[in-house]
């Protein structure tokens, strides 16, 4: 009875964590897998990382503590032009209390108080994203802000961008699942136009990204600094799996 019960508990844990036991990555028809579920073949591990980007139970796991002295992001070895990218991701924990979170309005502006000052709220937060075509500015955000994941923060907050551009890169909905649950992005890039579908909902539709390079690699983003036993900013405590691409 104890063995049976233990087996049930282990099976239940596997279901609740959403981890695949062997990490099998089977690409849908027309797509190619960018992650084999076993190791980081096809990705450039930051020099000096010291094992913080790793594969655990068939998923890419990051603890936001890379020791790389320079770029800490995990870059794909290959570059891409137009594509459809599908990625499963989840935030594993939110130990940092972010007191600088903004309420983003549908037009991309930030909500103001009665004195015309930006309203800031505190939320438990982690922060990561996916850089497309080698551009940190063209980042599909992953975080715990009220606006939801999928926005392009670098474009929305660029004062030189027209208001129409800022509105287009702002998510129409907060389609994120609860912290610890798996989410799915489908990112379609054609020319300088991008559409982001999060968990089956189109949150960004045919938004223009002026100046984005015509070609470049992807990156899974590092964020946050760990010092004196704690994170100094929202850390990228994230996992990724089922990374598939279809070139257009």
C-alpha positions as CSV (number, residue, x, y, z in Angstrom):
1,X,0.0,0.0,0.0
2,X,2.8,2.4,0.8
3,X,4.5,1.7,-2.5
4,X,1.3,2.3,-4.4
5,X,0.6,5.5,-2.5
6,X,4.2,6.7,-3.1
7,X,3.7,6.0,-6.8
8,X,0.4,7.9,-6.9
9,X,2.1,10.8,-5.1
10,X,5.0,10.9,-7.6
11,X,2.6,10.7,-10.6
12,X,0.5,13.5,-9.1
13,X,3.6,15.7,-8.6
14,X,4.6,15.2,-12.2
15,X,1.1,16.3,-13.3
16,X,1.0,19.3,-11.1
17,X,4.4,20.5,-12.0
18,X,3.8,20.0,-15.7
19,X,7.2,18.5,-16.3
20,X,7.7,15.9,-19.0
21,X,9.6,12.9,-17.6
22,X,11.9,12.4,-20.7
23,X,11.6,15.8,-22.2
24,X,10.5,14.5,-25.6
25,X,10.2,17.5,-28.0
26,X,8.0,16.5,-31.0
27,X,7.6,19.3,-33.4
28,X,4.2,19.9,-35.0
29,X,3.9,19.4,-38.8
30,X,5.9,22.1,-40.6
31,X,7.9,23.1,-37.5
32,X,11.4,22.3,-36.4
33,X,12.4,21.8,-32.8
34,X,14.9,24.2,-31.3
35,X,15.3,22.2,-28.0
36,X,15.9,18.5,-27.8
37,X,14.7,18.1,-24.2
38,X,18.1,16.7,-23.2
39,X,20.8,19.4,-23.4
40,X,21.4,22.8,-24.8
41,X,22.6,21.8,-28.2
42,X,21.8,24.6,-30.7
43,X,22.1,27.3,-28.0
44,X,25.1,29.4,-27.0
45,X,25.6,29.1,-23.3
46,X,27.0,32.4,-21.9
47,X,30.8,32.1,-21.3
48,X,31.4,31.7,-17.6
49,X,27.7,30.9,-16.9
50,X,28.8,28.0,-14.5
51,X,25.8,25.8,-15.0
52,X,22.9,28.2,-14.2
53,X,21.3,27.7,-17.6
54,X,20.6,24.0,-17.6
55,X,18.2,21.3,-18.5
56,X,16.1,19.7,-15.7
57,X,13.5,17.1,-16.3
58,X,13.3,17.8,-20.0
59,X,12.9,21.6,-19.7
60,X,15.3,24.6,-19.9
61,X,15.6,25.8,-16.3
62,X,17.2,29.1,-15.2
63,X,17.9,30.3,-11.7
64,X,18.8,33.9,-12.7
65,X,22.2,33.6,-11.2
66,X,24.5,33.3,-14.2
67,X,28.1,34.1,-13.4
68,X,28.9,35.1,-16.9
69,X,30.8,38.5,-16.8
70,X,29.2,39.8,-20.0
71,X,26.0,38.7,-21.7
72,X,24.0,36.3,-19.6
73,X,21.2,35.6,-22.0
74,X,20.8,32.2,-23.7
75,X,21.1,32.7,-27.5
76,X,20.1,30.4,-30.3
77,X,23.1,29.5,-32.6
78,X,21.0,30.0,-35.7
79,X,19.5,33.3,-37.0
80,X,16.0,33.7,-38.5
81,X,14.1,36.1,-40.7
82,X,10.3,35.5,-41.0
83,X,8.9,32.8,-38.8
84,X,6.3,31.4,-36.5
85,X,7.7,30.5,-33.1
86,X,5.9,28.4,-30.5
87,X,7.3,28.3,-26.9
88,X,6.0,27.0,-23.6
89,X,7.2,28.9,-20.6
90,X,6.4,29.4,-17.0
91,X,7.6,31.5,-14.1
92,X,8.7,29.2,-11.3
93,X,8.7,31.7,-8.4
94,X,8.3,35.4,-7.6
95,X,10.5,36.1,-4.5
96,X,11.1,39.7,-5.4
97,X,8.6,42.4,-4.4
98,X,8.6,45.0,-7.2
99,X,7.5,48.4,-6.0
100,X,7.9,50.1,-9.4
101,X,5.2,48.3,-11.4
102,X,3.0,50.6,-13.6
103,X,-0.7,50.3,-14.7
104,X,-0.5,50.3,-18.4
105,X,-3.4,51.8,-20.3
106,X,-4.7,50.4,-23.6
107,X,-3.0,53.1,-25.6
108,X,0.4,52.1,-24.1
109,X,0.5,55.1,-21.7
110,X,0.9,54.7,-17.9
111,X,-1.9,55.6,-15.6
112,X,-1.5,58.9,-13.7
113,X,-2.8,60.0,-10.3
114,X,-4.6,63.3,-9.6
115,X,-1.3,65.1,-9.6
116,X,-0.2,63.8,-13.0
117,X,2.3,61.4,-11.5
118,X,2.7,57.9,-12.7
119,X,1.0,55.4,-10.3
120,X,3.3,52.7,-9.0
121,X,2.1,49.6,-7.3
122,X,3.9,46.7,-5.6
123,X,3.6,43.1,-6.9
124,X,5.6,39.9,-6.5
125,X,7.5,39.8,-9.7
126,X,9.9,37.8,-11.9
127,X,11.0,39.0,-15.3
128,X,12.2,37.4,-18.5
129,X,11.3,37.3,-22.2
130,X,12.3,36.3,-25.7
131,X,14.5,38.5,-27.8
132,X,13.7,38.1,-31.5
133,X,16.0,38.8,-34.4
134,X,18.9,39.5,-32.1
135,X,17.3,42.6,-30.7
136,X,16.9,43.3,-27.0
137,X,14.4,46.0,-27.8
138,X,12.3,43.5,-29.7
139,X,11.6,41.5,-26.6
140,X,8.4,39.6,-26.0
141,X,8.0,40.2,-22.3
142,X,7.4,37.5,-19.6
143,X,6.6,38.9,-16.2
144,X,3.9,39.5,-13.5
145,X,2.8,43.0,-14.4
146,X,-1.0,43.7,-14.6
147,X,-0.7,44.4,-18.3
148,X,0.3,40.8,-18.9
149,X,3.0,39.1,-20.8
150,X,3.6,39.5,-24.5
151,X,4.2,43.2,-24.7
152,X,7.2,44.9,-26.2
153,X,8.4,47.1,-23.4
154,X,11.3,48.5,-25.3
155,X,8.9,49.9,-28.0
156,X,6.1,50.9,-25.6
157,X,8.4,53.0,-23.5
158,X,10.4,54.6,-26.3
159,X,9.5,58.3,-26.3
160,X,10.4,58.6,-29.9
161,X,7.7,56.0,-31.0
162,X,4.4,57.3,-32.3
163,X,1.4,56.6,-30.0
164,X,0.0,54.2,-32.5
165,X,3.1,52.0,-32.3
166,X,3.0,52.0,-28.5
167,X,-0.7,51.1,-28.4
168,X,-0.1,48.2,-30.9
169,X,2.6,46.6,-28.8
170,X,0.5,46.7,-25.6
171,X,-1.3,43.5,-24.9
172,X,-5.1,43.6,-25.5
173,X,-5.6,41.2,-22.6
174,X,-3.7,39.8,-19.6
175,X,-3.8,36.1,-20.8
176,X,-1.2,34.8,-18.3
177,X,-1.9,31.8,-16.2
178,X,-1.1,31.6,-12.5
179,X,2.5,31.6,-11.4
180,X,3.9,28.1,-11.7
181,X,1.6,27.1,-14.5
182,X,2.7,26.6,-18.1
183,X,1.9,29.2,-20.8
184,X,2.3,29.1,-24.5
185,X,3.4,31.8,-26.9
186,X,2.9,31.7,-30.6
187,X,4.9,34.6,-32.1
188,X,4.6,35.4,-35.8
189,X,7.2,37.7,-37.4
190,X,6.8,38.9,-41.0
191,X,8.9,41.8,-42.1
192,X,8.7,44.4,-39.3
193,X,5.2,43.2,-38.2
194,X,4.6,40.9,-35.2
195,X,1.6,39.1,-33.8
196,X,1.7,37.4,-30.4
197,X,-0.8,34.8,-29.3
198,X,-0.7,33.9,-25.6
199,X,-2.6,30.8,-24.4
200,X,-4.9,31.0,-27.4
201,X,-5.6,34.7,-27.2
202,X,-4.2,37.3,-29.6
203,X,-2.6,39.8,-27.2
204,X,-0.6,41.7,-29.9
205,X,-1.8,41.8,-33.5
206,X,0.2,42.9,-36.5
207,X,2.2,45.5,-34.5
208,X,5.0,47.3,-36.2
209,X,8.5,47.2,-34.8
210,X,10.3,50.0,-36.6
211,X,14.0,49.4,-37.0
212,X,14.0,45.7,-36.1
213,X,16.8,43.8,-37.9
214,X,15.8,41.8,-40.9
215,X,17.4,38.7,-39.4
216,X,18.9,37.5,-36.1
217,X,18.9,34.8,-33.4
218,X,16.6,34.3,-30.5
219,X,17.5,34.7,-26.9
220,X,15.9,33.6,-23.6
221,X,16.4,36.5,-21.4
222,X,18.4,36.8,-18.2
223,X,17.1,39.4,-15.7
224,X,18.0,40.4,-12.2
225,X,21.1,40.5,-10.0
226,X,21.7,38.2,-7.0
227,X,23.8,39.8,-4.3
228,X,24.2,39.4,-0.6
229,X,21.9,36.5,-0.5
230,X,19.0,38.1,-2.3
231,X,17.8,39.4,-5.7
232,X,18.2,43.1,-6.3
233,X,15.6,43.2,-9.0
234,X,12.9,40.9,-10.6
235,X,14.8,37.7,-11.4
236,X,14.3,35.5,-14.5
237,X,13.2,32.4,-12.5
238,X,11.8,30.7,-15.6
239,X,11.6,27.4,-17.5
240,X,11.0,26.8,-21.2
241,X,10.0,23.7,-23.2
242,X,8.5,22.7,-26.6
243,X,10.4,25.4,-28.6
244,X,9.4,25.0,-32.2
245,X,9.9,27.2,-35.3
246,X,8.5,27.3,-38.8
247,X,10.4,29.6,-41.1
248,X,8.2,31.5,-43.6
